[in-house]
């Protein structure tokens, strides 16, 4: 793994009464079982916005996980 890095910074602060994280998910890419798709909400001035990203893992860097 690499160091953490922000994918998208919010445009405004999140208040303690906000329910940040209720609409967040990370799923494995079904095309190669190595990359991930991330969907998150972020604070944008007077409302929430949605942002998604594709996180690509370099070939040869992935590890097998036994279930």
Secondary structure as UniProt FT lines:
FT   TURN            16..17
FT   TURN            20..23
FT   STRAND          25..28
FT   TURN            30..32
FT   STRAND          36..44
FT   TURN            45..46
FT   STRAND          47..55
FT   TURN            59..60
//
